[in-house]
Amino acid sequence: MIEIRNLSKSFGSNLVWEDISFKIAEGETVAIIGRSGCGKSVLVKHLNALIYPDSGEVIIDDKNIFELEYVELRKMRQRFGVLFQGSALFDSLNTAENIAFPLHYFSDLTDKEISEKVEEALEMVNLAGTGDRSPAELSGGMRRRVALARATILQPDFLIYDEPTSGLDPQTSEEINQLIIYMAENLNITSIVVTHDIHSVLKIADNVVFLENKGLCWYGTVEEMRESDNKELMDFITASEYKI
Ligand SMILES: Nc1ncnc2c1ncn2[C@@H]1O[C@H](COP(=O)(O)OP(=O)(O)OP(=O)(O)O)[C@@H](O)[C@H]1O
C-alpha cells in the first residue's frame, strides 16, 4: 500500500499542485490523468522519492519515505520498476542484454541463471526467440514489450508506467494494455500509470486520479468515472475525443 498524504510541491514560484491525498492498494492499478503540465510526472517522482515535496508524506510500509536514511531509501527505490516513455532501450545492447541489464547490476545470479530468467521474461511478453535482435530491428510495440520485460525482471512490487501506449496504433496499444493487466494479476504488481489514453484507462485501471487546477480534482473508480458529472473531468475526457 502507498499512501499519499497532503502532498504539495512548488518549483520556485511555480506551484505545481497542493494538498494531494489518495491511497494505492496492493495489486491495484491506478491511472494518473490530466492535461500536459498539470504535474503527473512530478507526482509519480514523489512516489519513490526522486523528488521531495514542500510538505506532505508518502507512506510505504508505515514509513514516510522522505524520512528514510540512504540505505533504506535505496532498498525502497529498488522495489519500483519504471517503464519509461519511448521504452529507453540501450541501442548498443541486444534485446536479451537489455533485459539482463538490471540483473547484472542488482543480483548475484550466475550468467546461466540470468539467461534462464531472460528467456522466461521474453516468453512472458510474447517475444521468445528474439533475444539476439537489436532494438533497431524491433517494432515500436515490440520495443515497449522488451522495456516491460526489463522493468519487471527484478520482480518489483510497484511499477510506474510513463505513457505506455503513446505513439502506438490501437491494436498494439491493446497488446500493451493486456500485458499491463497480466503483470498486475500474475505478478501481483501495484501499477501506477501516467497516461493521456482514456481508452487505456478504461481497460486497465481500477482507480483514477485526475489532476486539474493545481490539485487533485477528482478521484474514483473507473465505474464512477463513467457516471461522473464532474465538469472538469468530463471536459478533459471529451477533449480526449473518447466518448464513454
Ligand atoms: N525539475 C523541475 N524543475 C522545475 N520545474 C519543473 C521540474 N519538473 C517539472 N517542472 C514543472 O512542473 C510542472 C509539471 O510538470 P510535469 O512534467 O509533471 O507535467 P505532466 O503533467 O507530466 O506533463 P506532460 O503530460 O506534458 O508530460 C511544469 O510546469 C514543469 O515545468
PDBQT file of the ligand as one rigid body, heavy atoms in Angstrom, charges set to zero:
ROOT
HETATM    1  N1  LIG A 301      12.828  19.647 -12.177  1.00  0.00    +0.000 N 
HETATM    2  C1  LIG A 301      11.965  20.660 -12.381  1.00  0.00    +0.000 A 
HETATM    3  N2  LIG A 301      12.312  21.928 -12.109  1.00  0.00    +0.000 NA
HETATM    4  C2  LIG A 301      11.443  22.942 -12.295  1.00  0.00    +0.000 A 
HETATM    5  N3  LIG A 301      10.182  22.783 -12.746  1.00  0.00    +0.000 NA
HETATM    6  C3  LIG A 301       9.783  21.535 -13.036  1.00  0.00    +0.000 A 
HETATM    7  C4  LIG A 301      10.649  20.412 -12.871  1.00  0.00    +0.000 A 
HETATM    8  N4  LIG A 301       9.964  19.283 -13.244  1.00  0.00    +0.000 NA
HETATM    9  C5  LIG A 301       8.744  19.693 -13.621  1.00  0.00    +0.000 A 
HETATM   10  N5  LIG A 301       8.629  21.042 -13.500  1.00  0.00    +0.000 N 
HETATM   11  C6  LIG A 301       7.416  21.843 -13.774  1.00  0.00    +0.000 C 
HETATM   12  O1  LIG A 301       6.336  21.226 -13.100  1.00  0.00    +0.000 OA
HETATM   13  C7  LIG A 301       5.145  21.308 -13.874  1.00  0.00    +0.000 C 
HETATM   14  C8  LIG A 301       4.556  19.931 -14.070  1.00  0.00    +0.000 C 
HETATM   15  O2  LIG A 301       5.392  19.156 -14.935  1.00  0.00    +0.000 OA
HETATM   16  P1  LIG A 301       5.122  17.612 -15.256  1.00  0.00    +0.000 P 
HETATM   17  O3  LIG A 301       6.236  17.174 -16.161  1.00  0.00    +0.000 OA
HETATM   18  O4  LIG A 301       4.917  16.865 -14.008  1.00  0.00    +0.000 OA
HETATM   19  O5  LIG A 301       3.745  17.693 -16.061  1.00  0.00    +0.000 OA
HETATM   20  P2  LIG A 301       2.973  16.478 -16.771  1.00  0.00    +0.000 P 
HETATM   21  O6  LIG A 301       1.558  16.566 -16.322  1.00  0.00    +0.000 OA
HETATM   22  O7  LIG A 301       3.697  15.198 -16.508  1.00  0.00    +0.000 OA
HETATM   23  O8  LIG A 301       3.088  16.922 -18.306  1.00  0.00    +0.000 OA
HETATM   24  P3  LIG A 301       3.061  16.034 -19.665  1.00  0.00    +0.000 P 
HETATM   25  O9  LIG A 301       1.697  15.405 -19.741  1.00  0.00    +0.000 OA
HETATM   26  O10 LIG A 301       3.255  17.053 -20.735  1.00  0.00    +0.000 OA
HETATM   27  O11 LIG A 301       4.182  15.040 -19.572  1.00  0.00    +0.000 OA
HETATM   28  C9  LIG A 301       5.518  22.017 -15.167  1.00  0.00    +0.000 C 
HETATM   29  O12 LIG A 301       5.199  23.382 -15.021  1.00  0.00    +0.000 OA
HETATM   30  C10 LIG A 301       7.011  21.823 -15.244  1.00  0.00    +0.000 C 
HETATM   31  O13 LIG A 301       7.631  22.878 -15.936  1.00  0.00    +0.000 OA
ENDROOT
TORSDOF 0
